[in-house]
Every structure is written in C-alpha cells, then in structure tokens.
Amino acid sequence: MEIATTERVRIRWLTRNDAAFILRLVNDEAWLRFIGDKNVHDTADAVRYLQDGPLAMYARQGHGLYAVELKSTRELIGLCGLLLRDGWEEVDIGFALLPEFRMCGYAAEAARATLAYGHQSLGLPRVVAITDPANERSKRLLSRLGMRDEGLRLLSGLKAPSCYFAIDYPPQNDDQSRIDALTGDFFRLFAPNADGKVSLEGIRRLFVARAMIAKACGEAFELYDLPQFIAPREKLLNEGTLAGFREWEESSRTDIFGCIAQRISFYRKSGRLNGVPFETRGVKTLQFVKTPRGWRISAVAWDDERPGLELPLRFDNANQ
C-alpha cells in the first residue's frame, strides 16, 4: 500500500519480499550503533523481523515502519515510519537509510511526508521521536522537521536515556471533512496500484481492530471481520475473475453525534466479472467512532439494487 510520494521518493508498506533489503539495513554499522542488534543474520531472520515487526504493527495499529524507495528506479533506500511500541503511550517517527543514500536529503523528504500522512490521514495530534544523545545528525534532522527537543527520557525497554523530540498539531475540529476523507479512502482501496495489483491491507488503518463488515443483499447475508473480508477479495481482484473493478460514492448523508457518526452512501460500481462487463448501484451504511487517534470506521454494511429494491438517485440533503 502506498503511503505518500514526494518529488524523489515513494513511501509504501513493507512486504516479505523486502527481506534482502532488511538483512542489509539492520546490519549496517550505524543501525547497530544507534538502534541495536535485531539478531537478523540471514534471509529467514529478515522475514521473521518483517512478520513480527512492521507487518504485525500494520495489523494491530494500521501503521508502522514503511519502505522508502526512489521514484525513478523503485530501488529501496531506507525505512521511515510511525510506530506505537509496546509499553509506550505516544506514536514516534523512526527512519534509517542505507549508507550511500545519506546526506542527500532523502531522510528529511521522507520524514516530512510521513509526518504529514500521520497528521492528515491518521489524525495524529502529536508525534514524538527518540534518538541516541550521540547521534548529532539525527538530532539536527529532527529540529529541521520542526520537532521540539523535550530533553532526555528513560523509556520502557531501553537501557539508557534518549533525546526526546515532539511535534504537536492543532486539533482537527472538522469532523465532517475527516469522515469524508475516511470514506473516500475506503472506496479507493479497491482500485489497482501502479503494479496493477489490489491490496486491501490498508483497510486496517481505516477501521478499528474488531470492526465488522456485513453483506446483506436479499437472502445473501454474510458477516466478516477484517481478515475474513480481505483475503477472498484480494484473490478475486488479483486473479482476474473480477477485473477493472471500481466503486464510487454518488450521494451520501452523514449524521454526527459527539464521538459517534453514521453515514448512508448511495454508490455505483463497475467492472468485468468473468469477462462480462457490469455496472450496478447499491447502498452502504458506515458507522464511525472517534478514537484517541482520530475517526475510524467501526462497521460497514451494504445492499445492492435489485428487483424490489430500487434506490433514489440521491439524497435531497446530500453531503455531496
């Protein structure tokens, strides 16, 4: 899943296919000195690190360490991401680059884009950063990013105090805009990426962990949690059975009550199912809750137009 792009780099979720890159990066001298030995000594260890680290955090939190690659060549040059570590209360930004790509401005470019993503897309009100007191280069970069030095802190799991930096963002009071953005991200999940593939793993950053999704189309009732929803749909969209699929919202109404909200969307979808083109309409209901890290979807249900269920063209008091 793509997180952000800048003039020179692309930031995306890591996959198991990045194991060779991870093996090299985490055994770099600077990583070992300032971050620590992760006991990654071969490709199998690197896959384990990915599975138990970044990929597990995506599943739990919807964010984590991301791959940073050159836009021009797709070459992996480092990591940058947002982590909520066990025993910590605040999300921190971390980054590391391969030696040949340091001192080129890539770290600052990736970090700025990652901070913007955390604030604008994840709704994080505050992001922190830690670094070894001896890592002068990292401290200078954090200051250039607008992060404030809050002194030394001894954090859970660390043996020595670290320099603690933070950046605070103004509250996002426009609940309607945040819910609009979440809904738009949900509908866009089903579109193929630059490689022509669809990955629904990004759904985890939009939903609370135990969200439910229901298909209620006449007598065809099915109820899913997130893993049950993701796997079969990725297969359907990537194996060619369902090709050229997209869906989009035509009209909606949102009601917000404090820290909960609901949205009813009239939507349209099209594609080719087993080679046969189709275009149909339907209705989705989305339930939202305002969590400490911003609005998230707690439930979705949908029904499709069919004989006996004809939908109006749009709401009279639509949001859009």
Secondary structure as the mmCIF struct_conf table of DSSP 4:
data_model
#
loop_
_struct_conf.conf_type_id
_struct_conf.id
_struct_conf.beg_label_comp_id
_struct_conf.beg_label_asym_id
_struct_conf.beg_label_seq_id
_struct_conf.end_label_comp_id
_struct_conf.end_label_asym_id
_struct_conf.end_label_seq_id
STRN STRN1 GLU A 2 THR A 5
BEND BEND1 GLU A 7 ARG A 8
STRN STRN2 VAL A 9 TRP A 13
HELX_RH_3T_P HELX_RH_3T_P1 ARG A 16 ASP A 18
HELX_RH_AL_P HELX_RH_AL_P1 ALA A 19 LEU A 25
TURN_TY1_P TURN_TY1_P1 VAL A 26 ASN A 27
BEND BEND2 ASP A 28 ASP A 28
HELX_RH_AL_P HELX_RH_AL_P2 GLU A 29 PHE A 34
TURN_TY1_P TURN_TY1_P2 ILE A 35 ILE A 35
BEND BEND3 ASP A 42 ASP A 42
HELX_RH_AL_P HELX_RH_AL_P3 THR A 43 ASP A 52
TURN_TY1_P TURN_TY1_P3 GLY A 53 GLY A 53
HELX_RH_AL_P HELX_RH_AL_P4 PRO A 54 GLN A 61
BEND BEND4 GLY A 62 GLY A 62
STRN STRN3 LEU A 65 LEU A 70
TURN_TY1_P TURN_TY1_P4 LYS A 71 THR A 73
STRN STRN4 LEU A 76 LEU A 83
TURN_TY1_P TURN_TY1_P5 ASP A 86 GLY A 87
BEND BEND5 GLU A 89 GLU A 90
STRN STRN5 ASP A 92 LEU A 97
HELX_RH_3T_P HELX_RH_3T_P2 PRO A 99 PHE A 101
TURN_TY1_P TURN_TY1_P6 ARG A 102 MET A 103
BEND BEND6 CYS A 104 GLY A 105
HELX_RH_AL_P HELX_RH_AL_P5 TYR A 106 GLN A 120
TURN_TY1_P TURN_TY1_P7 SER A 121 SER A 121
BEND BEND7 LEU A 122 LEU A 122
BEND BEND8 PRO A 125 PRO A 125
STRN STRN6 ARG A 126 THR A 131
TURN_TY1_P TURN_TY1_P8 PRO A 133 ALA A 134
HELX_RH_AL_P HELX_RH_AL_P6 GLU A 136 ARG A 144
TURN_TY1_P TURN_TY1_P9 LEU A 145 GLY A 146
HELX_LH_PP_P HELX_LH_PP_P1 MET A 147 MET A 147
STRN STRN7 ARG A 148 ARG A 153
TURN_TY1_P TURN_TY1_P10 SER A 156 GLY A 157
BEND BEND9 LYS A 159 ALA A 160
STRN STRN8 SER A 162 ASP A 168
HELX_RH_AL_P HELX_RH_AL_P7 ASP A 175 ARG A 188
TURN_TY1_P TURN_TY1_P11 LEU A 189 PHE A 190
BEND BEND10 ALA A 191 ALA A 191
TURN_TY1_P TURN_TY1_P12 ALA A 194 ASP A 195
BEND BEND11 GLY A 196 GLY A 196
TURN_TY1_P TURN_TY1_P13 GLU A 201 GLY A 202
HELX_RH_AL_P HELX_RH_AL_P8 ILE A 203 LEU A 206
STRN STRN9 PHE A 207 CYS A 217
TURN_TY1_P TURN_TY1_P14 GLY A 218 GLU A 219
STRN STRN10 ALA A 220 TYR A 224
HELX_RH_AL_P HELX_RH_AL_P9 LEU A 226 ASN A 238
BEND BEND12 GLU A 239 THR A 241
STRN STRN11 LEU A 242 PHE A 257
TURN_TY1_P TURN_TY1_P15 GLY A 258 CYS A 259
STRN STRN12 ILE A 260 LEU A 273
TURN_TY1_P TURN_TY1_P16 ASN A 274 GLY A 275
STRN STRN13 VAL A 276 THR A 291
TURN_TY1_P TURN_TY1_P17 PRO A 292 ARG A 293
STRN STRN14 GLY A 294 ASP A 304
STRN STRN15 ARG A 306 ARG A 306
TURN_TY1_P TURN_TY1_P18 PRO A 307 GLY A 308
STRN STRN16 LEU A 309 LEU A 309
BEND BEND13 LEU A 313 ARG A 314
TURN_TY1_P TURN_TY1_P19 ASP A 316 ASN A 317
#
